[in-house]
Amino acid sequence: MLARDLMSTGLLTFLPDMGLEPAARAMAERGVSGAPVVREDGLLVGVITEGDLIRRLADAAAPKSGWFASLFRASEEDAARFARVRGRTVKDVMTMDVASVTEDATAEQIAHVMESRGIRRVPVLRDGVLVGVVSRADLLRALIFGEDGTAVARSDAEIRRALSAALRQQPWFDRQLMFVDVADGVVRLHGFCGSEDIRRALRVLAEGLPGVKRVETDFTAPPPFLLGAR
């Protein structure tokens, strides 16, 4: 599937000169963690995220460094921090180094951009103009559903890819200690896990994927030396 098939188009966007308070309020009301920043002509100039707003608060509360430390820090850093903390508009705190794709980008290419940049959404551009955004949730739907929006039959390899993609979005999943096998539509989750809540969540997540016939779990509590090394 291509970006044009995956992207969301009913977007919340901000102009660069919009005030931070109304922008933060709009993000909270829409329940979004980030939004593109565009000029009047639709050209993308940045993205503002919850992380940008949190960094602003964190910088404001950070202790001021002394004159000696400032000798070893570039003046550009101080200027950028000053703008983030004191600025009143979206353009003062937004991220300008934005990774984007065109409408012809494949789902695999978009996934690579997200994984390599550690981001949750990618703007889709047409001649520099924003036309949509692809999120991790959009990619996950592409793995699970067909182009007509209905669940499709999955091979073991496809089930494993879909499950792995879903698990990567869960903060409670530890890929170093928990493992997934799929055979004949039966998912086997195994490894180390001492939490019954996490075991139950893993089972529920796997059971919700199309093509999964049954979910088996085989977890043991992690030994003390593993817990101490983490």
N, C-alpha and C positions, 0 to 999 in steps of 0.2 A: 504494500500500500504506500501511497505517496502522501506528502505533507498536505496537499490540497484535500485529500480524502479524510485526513485525521484531524485537521486543525479546527479549533473553535473560532467563531467569527464574531459572536456577540460580546465584544471585549470591553472591559473597563480600561480606559486610557486617560492619561493626564497630559496637559500642556506643561512645558518647562517652567513657566512662571506661576503656576498654581501654588497656592499656599500649602504648607506641610500639614496643618491641622485638618483642613477639609479633605486633603488626599488621604490621610490616615483614617479619617472617619468613613470615607467612601470605601476603602479597602475592608474595614471592619464590617460595614453594613452588607457588602457583597460576599463576605467570607472568603476573600482571596488573599494570598500571601505575597503577591507581586503584581505589577501592572506595567505595561509599556509606556514610555514617555515619547510623545510625537509632536512635531511641529504642526502648524496650522495646515500645511499641505500634506500631512500624513507621513512625512519622512520620519523614520525612527531615529531618536537621538540618545536613548538610554532606557534603563529599566529601574524602577524603584521597588524595593522589596522590604519585607518586615526586617530582614537583616540590616538593611541600610538605616532604618529608623532606630533599631536597637543599638547599632554602632554609634549613632548620634548620641543616644542617652549614655552609653558607656563612656564615650569620650568626654562628655560633659562632667561625669563623676570621677574621671581618672585624676590622680594626683599630678600636679604640675611638676615637670622635671626641672632640675636646677640648671644654672648657666653652664656648668661644666659638661653635663650630658649634652647640652645643645651644641657644643663644639663639634660633636661627632655625628650630628644628625643633619641631614640636608634641610635647607630652609624651605624647600618645596613641601616637605612633610609637614612642617609647622603651618604653612599656608593652607594646605589641604585640610588639615585637622581643624583649623580655625573656621574655614568655610562650612565644614560639616556641622560643627557645634553651634555656630552663630547664624548660619543661613536660615532663611525663612521660606524658601521656595523649593519645589521639587528638584530643580536643576542643581541645587546646592548639595544634595545628598545622594542623588541617583548614581547608579553604576553606568559608566559610559562605555566600558569595554564589553560589549554585548555580542555573544555568539548568536548567529542567525542562520537560517536556511532559506532556500527558494521553494516554490510550490512543487518542484519536481524532485525534491529530496526524498529518498526512500525511508521507510521506518527504521531500517538498519543504520542508515547514515545519521538520522536524528538521534537514535539511541547512543551512537558512538559520541556525538557531540555532548550529549547530556552526561555520559559517563566520564569522558575526558575532562570536562569543565566542572563537574560536580554541581550541576544545576538541575532544576526541576521543570523548567519550561524553556521553549525555544521559539522566538518570534519567526514568523514566516513573512518574507518580503517579496514584493514584485517591483523591480526597478527602484529599490530602496524604500518603497512605501509599504507600511504594515498592512497585511491583509488577514492575518490570523496568528494564532499561537498554538503550538503543540505542547501538551503537558505530559508528564509521566503517566497520568491516568489515561490519556488518549492512547498512548503506546500500549498500555496494558490491555485496553479494550481491543486494539488491533490484533493482539496475540490470541485473545479469547474468542472474539467474534469475527464473523465474515463481513464482507463489504455491505451486505444487506442488513446488518445489525443482528442477525440471528446466530445462535451458538452453532459452531461447526464441529464435526467429528475431529478428533485429534489423535495423532500417533503418539507413541510413548515419548519420542523425542520432543514433539511439540508440547505435550503436557509438561514435560520437565522444564522446557524453556519458559513456558507461561508461569509455572509455579516459581521458578527461580526469579523471574522478573517481579512477581508479586512479593516474594519474600524480601527482596532487596529494598523494598519500600517500607518494610516494617522495622522500627527501631529496636524491637525486642528480639529480632532474629540474629543469632550469632553464627555467621557462616563458617567460622573457624571450629566450632564445636558441634554444629548440627548439619546433617547430610540428608540428601534426597536421592532415592532410587525409584524408577518407574518401570514396571514390567506388566504387559497385557492390561494396561489401564489401572493397575493397582499401585498406589503410591505408598512407599515405605519411608517413613521419617525415622532417623536413628541418630545416635551420637550421645552427647552429654547434655542433660537438661535437668535441673533440680526443681523447676517450677511447674506445678500442675497447671497453673493458669496459662503459661506459655505453651505447654503441650496441647492443651485444649484449643488455644487459638490457632496453632499450627494445623491441627486436624480440621477445624472449621474452615480455614482458608483453603486447604487442599480439597476438601469435599465440595467446595463451591465452584470448582473449575470444570468446564465441560469436558467430557471424555473420561473423567475419573470414576471408576467403578467402585473402588473401596480404598480406604486409607488405613494403613497399619502403622503403629508407632512402637518403637523399641528404644526407649531412652533409659539411661542410667544417670544417677547423680554424678556430677563431676568430682574427681578426686581433689583433695585439699591442695596438692601442688599445682594443679591447673588454676584453681581459684586464686591462689597467691601470686601467680605469674601474670594475672590480668589486671 
